[in-house]
Amino acid sequence: MTLPEAAPGARWLVACDLDQTLIFSRRSFRLPEGAAEPPLVTVEHLDGEPAAFMTETAFASVAELAGRAVLVPVTTRTLGQYRRVDLGVAPAYAVAANGGHLLVDGEPDPAWAATVAERLRAGAPLAAMLDVAARLATGGWCRLTRVADDVFVYLVAYDRDGIPDLAEVTAEVEAAGWTVSVQGRKVYLVPAALTKQAALAEVARRAGADRVAAAGDSLLDAPMLLAADAAVRPAHGELHDRAWAAPNLRVTAAPGLLAGEELLAHLNGLVCAPALPVSQA
């Protein structure tokens, strides 16, 4: 991967999706058959029980990355769900609810909230998508339906294999100015105007970043991966299932928990690499 020329000491902003990119539930470890479980750090508890993990190596790599670049967790999680996660660092910026919240020192930025509210007026209202979700949830496959911070809707399946064909509902939702994404057992209905990339662009402007790197595994991550100077995705997930590729993209060799380790090592190497003149790139 060849990067554009940048001045020595260029300021990197590194945006990382959380679930199945940096952090993993036990059901998504995807360790090789017979492989021993590596030493783990619990990074999320739910109802007092461990819910998400990183390897000790990946957890240490996050601290290194935060010391070298502007590290920005970027997630589709709601604000409350994001606040359950402890990466061992306190990022100055974060993005939650797929761009619905831009957090500055852990608190939602009201100016960004007003910008999002204005942009969301362009598509169908949330109530219309709730009607779509109610129709989609029939047939016994759906365990629950939730509204996320009043900006999008998601459905949770009992089992991923039980999720029905979404071609028809995808066409309906896209015609209304929304998008569909399937991540694990969750089906998301998200306004097309609500993107991680839009919030990330605002963070990059505020942080004065010269270069941007991004990591993610889902279709909702694709715009920020495309817009980044350098991007990496794990060898699993929605993008991997579609063999999604881009000129600036690197794909990990391993899937699952070990992909998190691998992509963090790549990002740390990236932000430490000296800028090369164009003639040497």
N, C-alpha and C positions, 0 to 999 in steps of 0.2 A: 504494500500500500504506500503510495507516494503522497506526502502532505504538502500543502502550499507553503511557500517560504514565509517565515515569521522572524521577527527581530529576536536576538538573544534575550533570554529572560522573559519570553512571552508568557502571559498569564493564561493558564488553562482553566476552563470550567468543565467539570466532569459530571454529567447527569446519569444517574443509575436508577432504573426501575428496581422495585423491591422484590415482590413475590415471584419466585422461580427465575429470578436473575441474580439477586444477592442473597435472598433468604428463602428457606425451603421448609415445608412441612415434611413430616416423615414419609408420607405417601408419595412425595415427589423427589426423594433422594436419588433414585435411579442409579444406585451403585452397581458396579459389575457383579455378576453372579459369583458368590463365594468371597467377595472382597470384604475385608474387615471394615467396620465403621470407623472413620477417622475421629480424632478428638473433636468434640463439638462445644459451641457456645450457644446457650439459649438466648435468643434475641427478642422473643415475644412470649408472653403468658396470656392465656385466655381462661377466665374463670379459675385462676390460680394454677392452671396446668400449663406445662411447656407446649407451645404451639408452633414456633418457627425457630430455625437453627441456621448457623453458619459453622463451617469448620473453624478451628482455632487459627489456622493459617489465613483464611479469608477475613476473619475478624481483625486480625493484626494488620492485614493489607488495607482495610478501610481506614484505620488510623493513619497509616503511612500516606494514603491518598489524600486524606483530609489535610495533612500537613504540607502537601506539595501543590495542591490545586484547590479551586473553589468546588467543593463536593456538594452536589445537589441531589438528594433523594427525590425521585419523581415517581408518583404512584397513583393508581386508580383508587386506592383505598380512601375511605372517608377520612375526615379529620380525626375523628375518634379512633378509628382503626389504625391510622398512621401513628398516633401518639402512644399506641401500645408497643411500638417497635423501639428497641434500644440498640443502636449500632455502635455504642461506645464513644460516639463523638456528638457534638452539638453543632450541626450545620447552621451557618448564617442564613441560608435560604433552603426552602423545600417546596415541593409542589404536591398537592393532594387533590383527591376527587377529579383526577384526570385533567387538571388545570383549573378546576373550580376554585381552589385556594392557592394563593401564593403566600407562603409563610416567611416572615422575616423575624429572625431570632425566636422562632417557635410560635409566632402569633400571626393570624391571617391579616393580610394587608387590605384595608378597606377600599383603597383606590382601585386595586385589582378586582375586588369583588364587584365594584360598580361597572368596571369595564366588561366583565364577564356577563353581568345581567343585561347590559346593552346588546352584546353580541348574540345572546341566546334568544332575543326577540325575533331573529331572522328565521328560525325554524318552527316546527310544530310545537305546541305547548307540552309540558310534562304530562298533563292530564290525558292527552291523546295517546302518549306512549304507555301510560298505565292501562289504557283500554287494550292496546296491542299486547302488552304483557299478560293481561288477564286471559285473553284468547289463547295466547301461546302456552300458558301454564296448564291447560287442560290435558287430560290423558294420563295423569298419575305419575309423570316423570319428575315434576317440579316439587321440591321440598318446601321452598319459600320464595317470596318475591319481596324485594326491598327497594325503597327510594333512598338514594345516596345524596345526602346533604342538599336535597331539593334541586339537584341538577341533572341526575340521570337515574336509570332503573336497572336493576340486575335481578336475574333469577338463578336460583341454586338448584341443581339437579341432585337426585339421590345418587346417581351414578352417571359418569360422563357418557357412557355408551347409550344411556337412555335419552339423551338430548335428541329431539326430532330433527328432521331435515328443515333447515332454516332458509332455504332459497326464496320461498314465497314471502316470508316475513321480512327478509333482508331487502327485497325489492320494495316492499311497502314502506319500510322504515327509511330507506335511502331517498325515496320520493318525497318524504316529509322533512328531509334535511337532518336525518339522524344516521347513525352507523350501528352495525352489529359486530360484536367481538365475542369469541368463545375462548375462555381461559380456564382450563381445568374443568371443574363442574359448574362454572358460572357462565351465564349468557348475559352480556351487557348490551343495553340500548342506550347509546350516548349521543348527544347532539354533535353534529359534524363541526359546529363552531367551537366546541369545547375540546381543546387539544392540549396535551402536555407541551408540545412544541411552542405554542403561543405564549404560555407562561414561562417556558424556559428562555425564549428570546428576550422577554422582559428582564429576567434574572441576569442574562448575559449583558444586557445594556447597563443595568445598575452596577454589576460587578466589574465592568470594564474589561471583560474577557477578550483576549486576542484570538483564542482558539477554543473550540468546543469538541469534547468527546462524549459519546453517549452509549449506553448499554441497555438492552431490553429484549423481551421475548415475544411480545404480542403485536397484533395489528395496530393497537392503540399506541404502541411505541414507534411504529414505522415512520411517521413524519419527523420525529426528533432524530431518529437514526439517519434519515436521508439528509437532514439539514446540517448534521454535525460534520466537522472536518474529518473525524475518524469515529468509526462505530464498531461495536462488537455485539454479537448475540450468541446465546447458548445453543448447543446442538440438540435442542428440544423446544417444545412449545408451538404456539400458533404460527409464528413465522417459519420455524423449521419445518413444520408439516407442509407448508406451501413452498418450500425450497426458496424462500425469499432471499434476494441478493441485491447488492448495490455496489458501485465502484469503491466506495469508502469503507466497505464492511469486511470485518473478520469474523469467522465462525469458530467457536471453540471445538477442540477435538473431542472432549468429554461432554456428556449430558449431565443434567442434574446438579447435585451438590458440588461435585468436582468442577463443573463448568463455572460455578461462582468463584472458586479459587483461581481458575485459569484466566477468566476475563479480568479479574482484579489485578493479577500479575501483569497482564498485557497493558492495562490502563496505567499502572504505576510505571512501567517501562516507557510508555508513551510520553508521559508528562516529564520524565527525567531526561529524555533523549535531547541532545543538542540540536538546535535548528540547523539544517543543512542548506547551503546555497542551492539554487535551482539546478545548476550544472552538475551537482553531485547526487541529486534526488533520483 
